[in-house]
Amino acid sequence: MKLHPGTKPPLFDFLKTHYKGVVIEVFGLGGVPASGRSVVPKIKELIEADIAVAVTTQCLEEDTDLSVYEVGRFAEDPSLIGTGDMTTEATVAKLMWALGRTADPGEVKRLMETPMAGDRTEQPPEGGFADEPDIASFIGGPKKT
C-alpha cells in the first residue's frame, strides 16, 4: 500500500479484515502520516490483529529507517518488519513466501529480516565482517597489503 498525503485511515480497516500481511510504502526513509489523518493507530491495530506489516520506502535506491524523522518515530513498533534496502517488489514476494511458510508473526518477521539470495544488504557488525573479502580480488586489482 503506497501512502500518500490524504490517505484515509479507515482504509486500514479493510486491510485488517482481508489480508494476512501488508507492505506499506512510506515517505522517504520512514515518514508516516502521524497528525491530522494519522495512520499510526491503524498500523498498530493491524499489528495487534497479527497482520504482518512490512515497511518499505517509496524512494529508489534508499532503505527504510523509521528512527530518522519524527514522522517515522511515531510508528516505530518492534513488531513492524524492517525491509532495509529491499525493493518493494522483493518485499512483496518475500512476504508472500514467508506467510506461506508460517502464520506466526514473529517467525514471519525473522524470515523477512534475514538476508536471502542478496535480497537485502546485511548490516555489518561493529568492525565489519570477519570473513569480508578483499574487493580488489574480485575486480582483479592489486591486493591489500
GROMACS elastic network, one bead per residue, 0.5 to 0.9 nm:
[ bonds ]
;  ai    aj funct       b0    kb
    1    22     6  0.71936   500
    1    23     6  0.59252   500
    1    25     6  0.59555   500
    1    26     6  0.88078   500
    2    23     6  0.83544   500
    2    24     6  0.59639   500
    2    26     6  0.68301   500
    2    27     6  0.88784   500
    2    57     6  0.89848   500
    2    58     6  0.74716   500
    3     6     6  0.84299   500
    3     7     6  0.62104   500
    3    24     6  0.69591   500
    3    25     6  0.58974   500
    3    26     6  0.57440   500
    3    27     6  0.72247   500
    3    32     6  0.77804   500
    3    33     6  0.83470   500
    3    58     6  0.86536   500
    4     7     6  0.55876   500
    4    26     6  0.81891   500
    4    27     6  0.78976   500
    4    33     6  0.85602   500
    5    33     6  0.75947   500
    5    37     6  0.89790   500
    6     9     6  0.89846   500
    6    33     6  0.85941   500
    6    37     6  0.70087   500
    7    10     6  0.89108   500
    7    11     6  0.78943   500
    7    33     6  0.82420   500
    7    37     6  0.73294   500
    7    38     6  0.87296   500
    7    39     6  0.79174   500
    8    11     6  0.58669   500
    8    12     6  0.81492   500
    8    37     6  0.65851   500
    8    38     6  0.84279   500
    8    39     6  0.76731   500
    9    12     6  0.58061   500
    9    13     6  0.77428   500
    9    37     6  0.65714   500
    9    38     6  0.68536   500
    9    39     6  0.52033   500
    9    40     6  0.85986   500
    9    41     6  0.85204   500
    9    42     6  0.64382   500
   10    13     6  0.52772   500
   10    14     6  0.72631   500
   10    39     6  0.87138   500
   10    42     6  0.78406   500
   11    14     6  0.54957   500
   11    15     6  0.67630   500
   11    16     6  0.89877   500
   11    42     6  0.88869   500
   12    16     6  0.61329   500
   12    17     6  0.88144   500
   12    39     6  0.80861   500
   12    42     6  0.59993   500
   12    43     6  0.73924   500
   12    45     6  0.85955   500
   12    46     6  0.76258   500
   13    16     6  0.51081   500
   13    17     6  0.65913   500
   13    18     6  0.88829   500
   13    42     6  0.74461   500
   13    45     6  0.85757   500
   13    46     6  0.82566   500
   14    17     6  0.54215   500
   14    18     6  0.62904   500
   14    19     6  0.84686   500
   15    18     6  0.52631   500
   15    19     6  0.56055   500
   15    20     6  0.85423   500
   15    21     6  0.85770   500
   15    22     6  0.75992   500
   15    46     6  0.80628   500
   16    19     6  0.60571   500
   16    20     6  0.77732   500
   16    21     6  0.87356   500
   16    22     6  0.89305   500
   16    45     6  0.79798   500
   16    46     6  0.57619   500
   16    49     6  0.72539   500
   16    51     6  0.70322   500
   17    20     6  0.85666   500
   19    22     6  0.69828   500
   19    51     6  0.72834   500
   19    52     6  0.89820   500
   20    50     6  0.77625   500
   20    51     6  0.50867   500
   20    52     6  0.63320   500
   20    53     6  0.88825   500
   20    99     6  0.75048   500
   20   103     6  0.82007   500
   21    46     6  0.89019   500
   21    50     6  0.86964   500
   21    51     6  0.51722   500
   21    53     6  0.58202   500
   21    54     6  0.77479   500
   21    95     6  0.71770   500
   21    96     6  0.79412   500
   21    99     6  0.75174   500
   22    46     6  0.87891   500
   22    51     6  0.72304   500
   22    52     6  0.61710   500
   22    54     6  0.62263   500
   22    55     6  0.85153   500
   22    92     6  0.83967   500
   22    95     6  0.83161   500
   23    52     6  0.83417   500
   23    53     6  0.59703   500
   23    55     6  0.58783   500
   23    56     6  0.70623   500
   23    88     6  0.79321   500
   23    91     6  0.73569   500
   23    92     6  0.66335   500
   23    95     6  0.81274   500
   24    53     6  0.72183   500
   24    54     6  0.61729   500
   24    56     6  0.61421   500
   24    57     6  0.80306   500
   25    30     6  0.85297   500
   25    54     6  0.86070   500
   25    55     6  0.61013   500
   25    58     6  0.53880   500
   25    59     6  0.89367   500
   25    88     6  0.76712   500
   26    29     6  0.73693   500
   26    30     6  0.54115   500
   26    31     6  0.55498   500
   26    32     6  0.59092   500
   26    33     6  0.88632   500
   26    55     6  0.68488   500
   26    56     6  0.61530   500
   26    57     6  0.50070   500
   26    58     6  0.60328   500
   26    59     6  0.88002   500
   26    64     6  0.84021   500
   26    72     6  0.87072   500
   27    30     6  0.56217   500
   27    32     6  0.65567   500
   27    33     6  0.88876   500
   27    56     6  0.88528   500
   27    57     6  0.61474   500
   27    58     6  0.60577   500
   27    59     6  0.76026   500
   27    72     6  0.89300   500
   28    31     6  0.60086   500
   28    57     6  0.58824   500
   28    58     6  0.64759   500
   28    59     6  0.59544   500
   28    62     6  0.79783   500
   28    63     6  0.85173   500
   28    64     6  0.76796   500
   28    65     6  0.89900   500
   29    56     6  0.81395   500
   29    57     6  0.60194   500
   29    58     6  0.84534   500
   29    59     6  0.78493   500
   29    62     6  0.71284   500
   29    63     6  0.61913   500
   29    65     6  0.52683   500
   29    66     6  0.65591   500
   29    67     6  0.87375   500
   29    68     6  0.71805   500
   29    69     6  0.79409   500
   29    72     6  0.81211   500
   30    55     6  0.79040   500
   30    56     6  0.76070   500
   30    57     6  0.65995   500
   30    63     6  0.87281   500
   30    64     6  0.56562   500
   30    65     6  0.55553   500
   30    67     6  0.76403   500
   30    68     6  0.73881   500
   30    69     6  0.71327   500
   30    71     6  0.74481   500
   30    73     6  0.82581   500
   30    75     6  0.88138   500
   31    34     6  0.85671   500
   31    57     6  0.87278   500
   31    66     6  0.70823   500
   31    68     6  0.88493   500
   31    69     6  0.68036   500
   31    70     6  0.78615   500
   31    73     6  0.83764   500
   31    75     6  0.87546   500
   32    38     6  0.78783   500
   32    39     6  0.72238   500
   32    40     6  0.73248   500
   32    66     6  0.86849   500
   32    71     6  0.54511   500
   32    72     6  0.54227   500
   32    73     6  0.86416   500
   32    74     6  0.78193   500
   32    75     6  0.69570   500
   33    36     6  0.77752   500
   33    37     6  0.67027   500
   33    39     6  0.58812   500
   33    40     6  0.72020   500
   33    71     6  0.66335   500
   33    72     6  0.83146   500
   33    74     6  0.89964   500
   34    37     6  0.70685   500
   34    39     6  0.62765   500
   34    40     6  0.59681   500
   34    41     6  0.88115   500
   34    71     6  0.60000   500
   34    72     6  0.80811   500
   34    74     6  0.65679   500
   34    75     6  0.78509   500
   35    39     6  0.83281   500
   35    40     6  0.88495   500
   35    71     6  0.86269   500
   38    41     6  0.71288   500
   38    42     6  0.81782   500
   39    42     6  0.52301   500
   39    43     6  0.62397   500
   39    44     6  0.87478   500
   39    75     6  0.87018   500
   40    43     6  0.50818   500
   40    44     6  0.62730   500
   40    45     6  0.86661   500
   40    74     6  0.69313   500
   40    75     6  0.55766   500
   41    44     6  0.50565   500
   41    45     6  0.62299   500
   41    46     6  0.88064   500
   41    75     6  0.84659   500
   42    46     6  0.63438   500
   42    47     6  0.87544   500
   43    46     6  0.51310   500
   43    47     6  0.64578   500
   43    48     6  0.87483   500
   43    53     6  0.78155   500
   43    75     6  0.76626   500
   44    47     6  0.50832   500
   44    48     6  0.61664   500
   44    49     6  0.86201   500
   44    75     6  0.79869   500
   44    77     6  0.80110   500
   45    48     6  0.50002   500
   45    49     6  0.61542   500
   45    50     6  0.87834   500
   45    51     6  0.87389   500
   46    49     6  0.51059   500
   46    50     6  0.65808   500
   46    51     6  0.52712   500
   46    52     6  0.76947   500
   46    53     6  0.73094   500
   47    50     6  0.51390   500
   47    51     6  0.53158   500
   47    52     6  0.66596   500
   47    53     6  0.67406   500
   47    77     6  0.89237   500
   47    79     6  0.68852   500
   47    80     6  0.75491   500
   47   105     6  0.87470   500
   48    51     6  0.73901   500
   49    52     6  0.89523   500
   50    53     6  0.88491   500
   50   103     6  0.86633   500
   50   104     6  0.80745   500
   50   105     6  0.62012   500
   51   105     6  0.72315   500
   52    79     6  0.82209   500
   52    80     6  0.75291   500
   52    81     6  0.74132   500
   52    95     6  0.82700   500
   52    99     6  0.83659   500
   52   103     6  0.89315   500
   52   104     6  0.89477   500
   52   105     6  0.59361   500
   52   106     6  0.88173   500
   52   108     6  0.71569   500
   52   109     6  0.75328   500
   53    79     6  0.78723   500
   53    80     6  0.55696   500
   53    81     6  0.59255   500
   53    82     6  0.89205   500
   53   109     6  0.87578   500
   54    80     6  0.60275   500
   54    82     6  0.61543   500
   54    83     6  0.66734   500
   54    91     6  0.77317   500
   54    92     6  0.88073   500
   54    95     6  0.79673   500
   54   109     6  0.83681   500
   54   112     6  0.84468   500
   55    64     6  0.72487   500
   55    66     6  0.88254   500
   55    80     6  0.69908   500
   55    81     6  0.61421   500
   55    82     6  0.58119   500
   55    83     6  0.62334   500
   55    84     6  0.87747   500
   55    91     6  0.89139   500
   56    59     6  0.88571   500
   56    63     6  0.72526   500
   56    64     6  0.56636   500
   56    65     6  0.88311   500
   56    81     6  0.88995   500
   56    82     6  0.72551   500
   56    83     6  0.57296   500
   56    84     6  0.73404   500
   56    85     6  0.80033   500
   56    86     6  0.76123   500
   56    87     6  0.76625   500
   56    88     6  0.65655   500
   56    91     6  0.78057   500
   57    60     6  0.78193   500
   57    62     6  0.71228   500
   57    63     6  0.64558   500
   57    64     6  0.57078   500
   57    65     6  0.89385   500
   57    83     6  0.87173   500
   57    84     6  0.89026   500
   57    85     6  0.84580   500
   57    87     6  0.82033   500
   57    88     6  0.76323   500
   58    62     6  0.85071   500
   58    88     6  0.79550   500
   59    62     6  0.57830   500
   59    63     6  0.79780   500
   60    63     6  0.84831   500
   60    87     6  0.78988   500
   61    85     6  0.72599   500
   61    86     6  0.89846   500
   61    87     6  0.82177   500
   62    84     6  0.83359   500
   62    85     6  0.60013   500
   62    86     6  0.87342   500
   62    87     6  0.89043   500
   63    83     6  0.74893   500
   63    86     6  0.71745   500
   63    87     6  0.86253   500
   64    82     6  0.70337   500
   64    83     6  0.65948   500
   64    84     6  0.51687   500
   64    85     6  0.66371   500
   64    86     6  0.88675   500
   65    68     6  0.60089   500
   65    69     6  0.84858   500
   65    72     6  0.78723   500
   65    82     6  0.78486   500
   65    83     6  0.89865   500
   65    84     6  0.73453   500
   66    69     6  0.67358   500
   66    70     6  0.83279   500
   66    71     6  0.80419   500
   66    73     6  0.55291   500
   66    74     6  0.84049   500
   66    75     6  0.72823   500
   66    76     6  0.61930   500
   66    82     6  0.88182   500
   67    70     6  0.73660   500
   67    71     6  0.88386   500
   67    72     6  0.61079   500
   67    73     6  0.51217   500
   67    74     6  0.88848   500
   67    76     6  0.72486   500
   68    71     6  0.86541   500
   68    72     6  0.70084   500
   68    73     6  0.73620   500
   69    72     6  0.53922   500
   69    73     6  0.63960   500
   70    73     6  0.50662   500
   70    74     6  0.66450   500
   71    74     6  0.58537   500
   71    75     6  0.75850   500
   72    75     6  0.54476   500
   72    76     6  0.66376   500
   73    76     6  0.50831   500
   73    77     6  0.87337   500
   74    77     6  0.86312   500
   75    80     6  0.86962   500
   76    79     6  0.86226   500
   76    80     6  0.72759   500
   77    80     6  0.55132   500
   77    81     6  0.89375   500
   78    81     6  0.80010   500
   79   105     6  0.79519   500
   79   106     6  0.75152   500
   79   109     6  0.74990   500
   80   109     6  0.77015   500
   81   108     6  0.84642   500
   81   109     6  0.54697   500
   81   110     6  0.84453   500
   81   112     6  0.70057   500
   81   113     6  0.70039   500
   82   109     6  0.81273   500
   82   112     6  0.78881   500
   82   113     6  0.64931   500
   83    86     6  0.56392   500
   83    87     6  0.82772   500
   83    88     6  0.88190   500
   83    91     6  0.69092   500
   83   112     6  0.72514   500
   83   113     6  0.65130   500
   83   120     6  0.76228   500
   84    87     6  0.88300   500
   84   113     6  0.81146   500
   84   120     6  0.65811   500
   84   121     6  0.73298   500
   84   122     6  0.86615   500
   85   119     6  0.82749   500
   85   120     6  0.55928   500
   85   121     6  0.65253   500
   86    89     6  0.80709   500
   86    90     6  0.60725   500
   86    91     6  0.61578   500
   86   119     6  0.59128   500
   86   121     6  0.78519   500
   87    90     6  0.51881   500
   87    91     6  0.61131   500
   87    92     6  0.86582   500
   87   119     6  0.81053   500
   87   120     6  0.83576   500
   88    92     6  0.61464   500
   88    93     6  0.86288   500
   89    92     6  0.52708   500
   89    93     6  0.62803   500
   89    94     6  0.85599   500
   90    93     6  0.51930   500
   90    94     6  0.59487   500
   90    95     6  0.84130   500
   90   119     6  0.67397   500
   90   120     6  0.88800   500
   91    94     6  0.51707   500
   91    95     6  0.59621   500
   91    96     6  0.85458   500
   91   112     6  0.79639   500
   91   119     6  0.85279   500
   92    95     6  0.51931   500
   92    96     6  0.62341   500
   92    97     6  0.86548   500
   93    96     6  0.52209   500
   93    97     6  0.62524   500
   93    98     6  0.86775   500
   94    98     6  0.60032   500
   94    99     6  0.85013   500
   94   111     6  0.84779   500
   94   112     6  0.66522   500
   94   119     6  0.89098   500
   95    98     6  0.50047   500
   95    99     6  0.60159   500
   95   100     6  0.84011   500
   95   108     6  0.76445   500
   95   111     6  0.86547   500
   95   112     6  0.66957   500
   96    99     6  0.52524   500
   96   100     6  0.61508   500
   96   101     6  0.88249   500
   97   100     6  0.50788   500
   97   101     6  0.65171   500
   98   101     6  0.51724   500
   98   102     6  0.63756   500
   98   103     6  0.84052   500
   98   107     6  0.82678   500
   98   108     6  0.55145   500
   98   109     6  0.84819   500
   98   111     6  0.63491   500
   98   112     6  0.69437   500
   99   102     6  0.52604   500
   99   103     6  0.58996   500
   99   104     6  0.83852   500
   99   105     6  0.87573   500
   99   108     6  0.64758   500
  100   103     6  0.77003   500
  101   108     6  0.82407   500
  102   105     6  0.80199   500
  102   107     6  0.69696   500
  102   108     6  0.66384   500
  103   106     6  0.88590   500
  103   107     6  0.78589   500
  103   108     6  0.72032   500
  104   107     6  0.53517   500
  104   108     6  0.62039   500
  104   109     6  0.87082   500
  105   108     6  0.50146   500
  105   109     6  0.61467   500
  105   110     6  0.86295   500
  106   109     6  0.51073   500
  106   110     6  0.62468   500
  106   111     6  0.87105   500
  107   111     6  0.61168   500
  107   112     6  0.84623   500
  108   111     6  0.51736   500
  108   112     6  0.60533   500
  108   113     6  0.85676   500
  109   112     6  0.50949   500
  109   113     6  0.60556   500
  109   114     6  0.85517   500
  110   113     6  0.52941   500
  110   114     6  0.61665   500
  111   114     6  0.53164   500
  111   115     6  0.82927   500
  111   116     6  0.89214   500
  112   115     6  0.76769   500
  112   116     6  0.89201   500
  113   120     6  0.85095   500
  114   120     6  0.83020   500
  114   122     6  0.80828   500
  115   118     6  0.64240   500
  115   119     6  0.60677   500
  115   120     6  0.54574   500
  115   121     6  0.68828   500
  115   122     6  0.61640   500
  116   119     6  0.56792   500
  116   120     6  0.73258   500
  117   120     6  0.82580   500
  118   121     6  0.68808   500
  118   122     6  0.86773   500
  121   124     6  0.88744   500
  123   128     6  0.88855   500
  124   127     6  0.76839   500
  124   128     6  0.51776   500
  124   129     6  0.59359   500
  125   128     6  0.53740   500
  125   129     6  0.64441   500
  126   129     6  0.82385   500
  127   130     6  0.83645   500
  128   131     6  0.87305   500
  128   132     6  0.72896   500
  129   132     6  0.50374   500
  129   133     6  0.88519   500
  130   133     6  0.89396   500
  132   135     6  0.87522   500
  133   136     6  0.86424   500
  133   137     6  0.77210   500
  133   138     6  0.83419   500
  134   137     6  0.56263   500
  134   138     6  0.73032   500
  134   143     6  0.73558   500
  134   144     6  0.72217   500
  135   138     6  0.52615   500
  135   139     6  0.66317   500
  135   140     6  0.86233   500
  135   141     6  0.83739   500
  135   143     6  0.85153   500
  136   139     6  0.52067   500
  136   140     6  0.57216   500
  136   142     6  0.60229   500
  136   143     6  0.57229   500
  136   144     6  0.74642   500
  137   140     6  0.52470   500
  137   141     6  0.63723   500
  137   142     6  0.74859   500
  137   143     6  0.64251   500
  137   144     6  0.89666   500
  138   141     6  0.78433   500
  140   143     6  0.83912   500
  142   145     6  0.89816   500
